[in-house]
């Protein structure tokens, strides 16, 4: 503490005209110990109210960190404090109150928004409570938010197996399309086009470039040819990947939440003929909408109309947007 206060004592001797409102202590506040060090260690003064050693850089850094910690300390306390809502939901899950745990996790999601960990915890609680449709829905939501998470995919496939459904793990290219935004693929394609343009210009002036850069002409030609023969196919591939990413991410998917099964109809009317059923928890793609009916495509590539109340979207609110054909 003596070390700290010795470094905080202030006495503006060299600048008597400074504004004393910036000083931490009164003008006459200085100890003999500090005064003796002014001549022995070479202290420097400034009119901003600081007295620091002229040669000791480590001391200055420690003082700044010490001062900054006073401002950061309240935020650290708030960030590290217990989360009562999450604790209550986890406690209910630990004690076997799975319905109560699911209700608490749903309240947290309604307040804070969707995230992969929250959807994953909610899905676990719903699965333990025996609500397979809601469990699979939230597992799908968690996987959409974190497509490369192996724990989410493992629990999802286990829940699908318990519900009598076939596995639907993402392939590696699906994980890549969901993990990388389409603007990234667009940026890669733009860089590739720029390299092709530079290679075309360079091929036209290869002799001048070889003379100016002192690179052998043959090597320079091979570099430009490699860029052209490799860059053009790669650019076409990136264009295809970009279109695939846009189409894959624009899909509107939903999970059947109707108890046991949902009725698939030939047309969007209550009097329409039944053409089959879809089991609870199955993932389907929404193709069109008509009033309270949604036209869906099942995993077996069968099309039909289903009531909206029997289906929940993987992306919340996506049914409010007219699906693109």
Secondary structure, DSSP 8 states (H G I E B T S, - for coil): -HHHHHHH----SS-TTS-GGG-SS-TT---HHHHHHHHHTTEEEETTTEEEESS-HHHHHHHHHHHHHHHHHHHHHHHHS--HHHHHHHHHHHTT-HHHHHHHHHHHHHHH---HHHHHHHHHHHHHHT-HHHHHHHHHHHHHHSTT-HHHHHHHHHHHHHTT-------HHHHHHHHS-HHHHHHHHHHHHHHHHHHHHHHHTHHHHHHHHT--HHHHHHHHHHHHHHHHHHHHHHHHHHHHHHHHHT--EEEE-SSSEEEEESSSSTTS-EEEEEETT-EEEEEEEETTEEEEE-TTS-EEEEEGGGEEESSTTGGGS----
